[in-house]
Amino acid sequence: MKKNLRFLSALFISKTAMFTQKLFGMNASYFPGKLAIKLCPDFLGRIDKPETIISVTGTNGKTTVCNMIIDALTANGYDVLSNRAGSNINAGVASALISGCTISGKAKKRVAVFEIDERSSKLIYPYVRPTYAVCTNLFRDSIHRNAHPEFIFHIISESLPKESHLILNADDLISAGLAPENARTYFSIAPMNTDLPESINIINDMRICPNCHHTLDYRYVRYHHIGNAHCPSCGFASPESDYAALPDFETGTLTITHHGDTEQYPLVTNSIFNTYNQVTAITLLREFGLSAGQIREAFSSLNIVESRYSSETVNGVEIITHMAKGQNPIACSCVFDYVKKEPGQKEIILMLDDVFDRIASSEIMTWIYDADFEFLNDDSISRIIISGVRCEDYKLRLLLAGVPEDKLICVSKEIDAPDYLRFDGTDKVFILHELYAADEAMKVRDKTAARLQNFEGRA
């Protein structure tokens, strides 16, 4: 599309708005992009784009994967444009493009990495056509917005440009089938001794063959529908992976086999779901053109951002904050399973109310019956302090999961939760928080640390 007067006017006004925001110390968020699209509906189609565009979408992990990709590219000398400071909807992408262009709309950077909200795909991909399109996975999430994974699958699949090279998870039989005519590269994690013969989760949205509707036969299951399966009736099966990874959590190394060559990287996590995020990022970076050595060097200093995971030890007790997205049963189930399997005696503070809850009170609580709260019914967990306006709903779900009532404490205000920690033989305190409660979780962490500093029962 050519630049017309309407576009140039929208660009000038939105750049002025962005400058004004920065002048007053405000984050240049999605507002300039929202304004530009309001003034010029096809603004995204008219503004110049960087030569190489990497998009990352999917239910879980897209922010972490984007951060890994951006940090690795930056460490290797690339000046990367991104929407990391804004939002992942069309207005956020527009804001990023506005910040990275001249007053005439010419792109100033050659590489861009954009996180894309799944439902926003149909508003973004017709105009912003990624060179590489990454999809981490597709699961149930925010039922009031996203309905079901199949619904989101069709939105993304029908929106993806034909020329985009897809980076897909071979272990996810839902997202692996996106845009079948596009060029694609698959990644996976090789069989592990912790794999299961069948799903133990409440939810598995890939039980039936999408071709002939017979029951799928799983060779192994990692969690929910993540694993390797085939249909004994028609032959439908998990695709062969181009990058097969094998983590060693004891040595902290990640081995990836690609076209017969073996590469090793430092693991940045000890959880399987974040290992998938790292493998996703490595696959994209190798396809982009970075060498294994360049990626290895970049990952040697990478960490999961504090708003998603942090750990500190105070007076002999490890305090861990870990994001567990509200309205997202799979993300919560994975975190609950991770907490259960961590060694030591544990106390947990739950802060799962979503952003709507924190303003008023969401009535959409059905998702908690899709989440595996049963993982928290474990002898290693001595106490669960449930905080937030919907704490009684979570208590009911935990009681139904079999957790003894004497282990459960309800607190309406999150900041009061640390007052109920007992530290009686506790090795770890887990603060499991919703995405939009990260700031509050840090305050709860700091209060927990302050209590531990003055706790006389610890050596």
HELIX and SHEET records of a PDB file:
HELIX    1   1 LEU A    5  LEU A   23  1                                  19    
HELIX    2   2 PHE A   31  LEU A   39  1                                   9    
HELIX    3   3 PHE A   43  ARG A   46  1                                   4    
HELIX    4   4 LYS A   62  ALA A   75  1                                  14    
HELIX    5   5 ASN A   90  SER A   99  1                                  10    
HELIX    6   6 GLU A  118  SER A  120  5                                   3    
HELIX    7   7 SER A  121  ILE A  124  1                                   4    
HELIX    8   8 ILE A  143  ASN A  146  1                                   4    
HELIX    9   9 PRO A  149  SER A  159  1                                  11    
HELIX   10  10 SER A  175  GLY A  177  5                                   3    
HELIX   11  11 ILE A  272  PHE A  288  1                                  17    
HELIX   12  12 ALA A  292  PHE A  299  1                                   8    
HELIX   13  13 PRO A  329  LYS A  341  1                                  13    
HELIX   14  14 VAL A  355  ILE A  359  1                                   5    
HELIX   15  15 THR A  366  TYR A  369  5                                   4    
HELIX   16  16 PHE A  373  LEU A  376  5                                   4    
HELIX   17  17 CYS A  391  LEU A  400  1                                  10    
HELIX   18  18 GLU A  405  LYS A  407  5                                   3    
HELIX   19  19 GLU A  414  TYR A  420  5                                   7    
HELIX   20  20 LEU A  435  ALA A  437  5                                   3    
HELIX   21  21 ALA A  438  GLN A  453  1                                  16    
SHEET    1   A 9 VAL A  80  SER A  82  0                                        
SHEET    2   A 9 VAL A 111  GLU A 115  1                                        
SHEET    3   A 9 THR A  52  THR A  57  1                                        
SHEET    4   A 9 TYR A 132  CYS A 135  1                                        
SHEET    5   A 9 HIS A 165  ASN A 169  1                                        
SHEET    6   A 9 ARG A 184  ILE A 189  1                                        
SHEET    7   A 9 TYR A 243  ASP A 248  1                                        
SHEET    8   A 9 THR A 253  HIS A 258 -1                                        
SHEET    9   A 9 ASP A 261  PRO A 266 -1                                        
SHEET    1   B 2 ASP A 217  TYR A 223  0                                        
SHEET    2   B 2 ILE A 226  HIS A 230 -1                                        
SHEET    1   C 6 TYR A 309  VAL A 314  0                                        
SHEET    2   C 6 VAL A 317  MET A 323 -1                                        
SHEET    3   C 6 LYS A 428  HIS A 433  1                                        
SHEET    4   C 6 LYS A 346  MET A 351  1                                        
SHEET    5   C 6 ILE A 381  SER A 387  1                                        
SHEET    6   C 6 LEU A 408  VAL A 411  1                                        
END                                                                             
